[in-house]
Amino acid sequence: MTALIPFNRANNNLNQQTRTGNTLALFAEEHGSERLAAAALDLAQAGVNLRDEFAAPIAAILAALGHVPEG
């Protein structure tokens, strides 16, 4: 169970990062800032990379908890 605490904290950070990226992208569209749009895309990619990094730890946690994936 203690492994879930850092995971939940990291998951919250990922959610905050995603929201920030979406907000920046909307701001860039509204104000026409190409530089901000590029930074937002970089931030969004960082989120994708972070999600990919979580794939193995999530699978290990679920396996330890006896979760069987569907499909």
Secondary structure as GFF3:
##gff-version 3
##sequence-region A 1 71
A	DSSP	alpha_helix	4	31	.	.	.	ID=ss1
A	DSSP	alpha_helix	34	64	.	.	.	ID=ss2
###
